[in-house]
Amino acid sequence: MATSIEHEDSCEQEDTAEEPKAPKIRDTPEDIKLEAIVNTIAFHPNQDILAAGDIDGDIYLFSYSCTEGENKELWSSGHHLKSCRKVLFSSDGQKLYSVSKDKAVHIMDVEAGKLVTRIPKAHE
């Protein structure tokens, strides 16, 4: 059986314990930083997702939020051999199209992050 002193001590510990902090809501999402220069970005038509293509030919997909600490990389792809010049979501948001200086057009599955179609020598 707990003595009255032990009971008082446990009550004091409960009072001094910090309550979890509520997440901070910002006016705009936090910056998303990549190592290489980004040439192109596109916003998903239905979700808080953006795609970015960089000069190394890499494509990144991020979810973003105005809640601090909630931005996260969903996937990345290094299929292009040269600089990615344009990314664009399909109207339903299921596919991501990309065009590169390597003259290829790629079609990616947005959810899986997998290359669906590669069309080499698709443009000049």
C-alpha positions in Angstrom: 0.0 0.0 0.0 1.3 3.4 -0.9 2.0 5.9 1.8 0.7 9.4 1.6 4.2 10.7 0.8 4.6 8.3 -2.1 1.2 9.3 -3.4 2.1 13.0 -3.3 5.4 12.4 -5.1 3.6 10.6 -8.0 1.1 13.4 -8.3 3.9 16.0 -8.5 5.5 14.0 -11.3 2.3 13.9 -13.3 1.9 17.7 -13.0 5.4 18.4 -14.2 5.3 16.1 -17.2 5.2 18.0 -20.5 2.2 17.7 -22.6 2.8 16.8 -26.2 3.2 19.9 -28.4 0.6 20.5 -31.0 2.1 20.5 -34.6 2.9 23.9 -35.8 0.7 25.0 -38.8 2.5 27.3 -41.2 1.2 29.7 -43.9 3.1 27.8 -46.5 4.9 24.4 -46.6 8.5 24.1 -45.6 11.1 24.4 -48.3 12.0 21.2 -50.2 15.7 21.1 -51.0 17.4 18.9 -53.5 21.1 18.5 -54.2 21.0 19.3 -57.9 19.4 22.3 -59.6 15.7 21.7 -60.3 14.6 22.5 -63.9 10.9 21.7 -63.6 8.1 21.0 -61.1 4.5 19.9 -61.5 1.7 19.7 -59.0 -0.6 16.7 -58.7 -4.2 17.6 -59.8 -5.9 16.1 -56.7 -3.4 15.6 -53.9 -0.8 17.6 -52.1 2.0 16.1 -54.1 4.7 17.7 -56.3 7.1 16.2 -58.8 10.5 17.8 -59.5 13.0 17.0 -62.3 16.6 18.0 -62.0 19.7 18.6 -64.2 21.1 15.2 -63.3 18.0 13.5 -64.9 16.5 12.5 -61.6 12.8 12.8 -60.8 11.5 13.2 -57.2 8.0 12.9 -55.9 7.1 14.7 -52.6 4.0 15.0 -50.5 3.8 18.4 -48.9 1.9 20.0 -46.1 1.6 23.3 -44.1 2.0 21.2 -40.9 5.6 21.6 -39.9 7.7 18.4 -40.4 5.2 16.7 -42.7 6.9 17.1 -46.1 8.3 13.8 -47.2 9.9 12.2 -50.3 7.6 9.5 -51.7 10.1 8.1 -54.3 12.8 9.1 -56.7 13.8 7.9 -60.2 17.1 8.1 -62.0 15.9 6.7 -65.3 16.9 9.7 -67.5 20.5 9.8 -68.7 20.6 13.6 -69.0 18.8 16.6 -67.6 15.1 16.3 -67.0 13.4 19.2 -68.8 9.7 18.8 -68.1 7.4 16.8 -65.7 3.7 16.7 -66.0 0.9 14.7 -64.2 -1.9 13.1 -66.2 -5.3 14.8 -65.7 -6.3 11.9 -63.3 -2.9 12.1 -61.5 -2.2 8.4 -62.0 0.7 8.9 -64.4 3.7 11.2 -64.5 5.2 12.2 -67.8 8.8 13.4 -68.1 11.0 14.6 -71.0 14.7 14.7 -71.0 17.7 16.1 -72.9 18.5 12.4 -73.6 15.6 12.6 -76.1 13.5 10.1 -74.1 9.9 10.5 -72.8 9.1 8.4 -69.8 5.7 7.5 -68.3 5.8 6.7 -64.6 3.2 5.1 -62.3 2.7 7.8 -59.6 1.6 5.5 -56.8 4.3 2.8 -57.4 7.1 5.1 -58.6 7.8 2.6 -61.4 8.6 3.2 -65.0 5.7 2.1 -67.2 6.9 3.2 -70.6 10.1 4.5 -72.1 10.0 6.1 -75.5 13.7 6.6 -76.7 14.4 9.2 -79.4 11.0 10.7 -78.9 12.0 14.2 -79.7 14.8 16.3 -81.3 
